[in-house]
Amino acid sequence: MPDVKPWKCVNGHTMGRVIVVKRGGNKTRQLELYRFASPDEKTKSYPDESEVMGLIDGMTDVRCSICGEIQTWLPDVGTVQRLLQHAGVDKKMIRLVIKALREEEKSDQ
């Protein structure tokens, strides 16, 4: 089982879970988005597959089905690199973007 942790809105409702998966030898994060948020954070069970709305790689805003608050999912550096490669962006430009993102990550810590 991959590494997982709950993804919550600002009011603590579980809207999905963050999954760390290996892709091409690199670890990357994905959001497994639930159809409906869960108010009970004590439960350790996860919804079955029919309750999972999708796997999110890129940036997106998600509205909590309980309180209506909006939470923004942001991709990690590895995901951005993979998305840029998939879009056919020049390798030199990808290196510049990834370098800037890594520097920003360091400054946030």
N, C-alpha and C positions, 0 to 999 in steps of 0.2 A: 504494500500500500504506500502511495506517495505521501510525503509530508503534507499535512493539512492544518489549517487554522480557520476559525470562523471569520467572516467578513460582515461587519455590523454597521448600521447607521449610527448617527450621533447619539441616538436615544437607546442604543444597545440592542436593537432588534436584529437578529441574525438573518441577513439577506442572501447569504451564500457562503462559500468557503474558498479559501485560497489554497490552490494545489501547486506544489512544486514538482515539476516533471522534468525528465531528461529528454533533450532533443538534440540529436547530433553531437552527443558527448557533453553538452552544456546544460546546466539547470536553468529553468525559466519558470515564471509564475503564470498561472491561469486562474481566472475567477470562474468557479462553478456557480452560476446564478440560479437561485431558487425562484420558482413561480410565485410563491408567497413567503413573506418574512415570517420568522418564528419569534414569538415573544419570550419563550422559555429558554434561557441560556443554560439552564442546569442539565438539560438533556444532552446526552453524548451521541444520540443516534442521528443519522443523516437521512434526508428524504430519499425515497426510492427514485429511480431514474425518471419515472413519469413526472415527478415534481421538479426536476431540474430543467430550467428553461433553455440553458445553453452554456457553452464554454466561451469566455470572453478573453481575448488577447489584447486588443487595442483599447484606447481610452474611450470611456463612455460614462454618462451620468445615469444613475439608477435611482428611482423613487421607491422608498419603503412602502410596502403595501399596508402597513399598520399605521404609521404616523405621518406619512407623506413627505418626510424629509428626503432631500436628495444627497446621495453620496457619489463621489466621483472615483471610478476605478482608473488607476494609472498603470500602464505597463512598465515592466522593468527594462533595463538596458538590453538584455539578450533578446527580448521580444521585439523591441524597437529595431534592433539590427536585423532580425529575421524578416520583419515586415518591410523594411526598406529594401532588402535584397529581393524579396518577392515582387516588389513594385518596380524593380529594374533600375534602382538608383545607382549612380556611379560609385565604384568602390572607394574612391578618394573622398567623396562627399560623405559616405557612410562612416568612414574612419573619423572624419572631423566631427560629425554629429555624436558618435559614440564617445569620443574623447571629451566633448563638452558635457555630455550627460554624466559621465563618470566623475568629472571635476565637480559638477553640481551635487552629485550624491555625496562626495567627500565633504563638501562644505555644509551639507545638511546634517551631518553626523556630529 
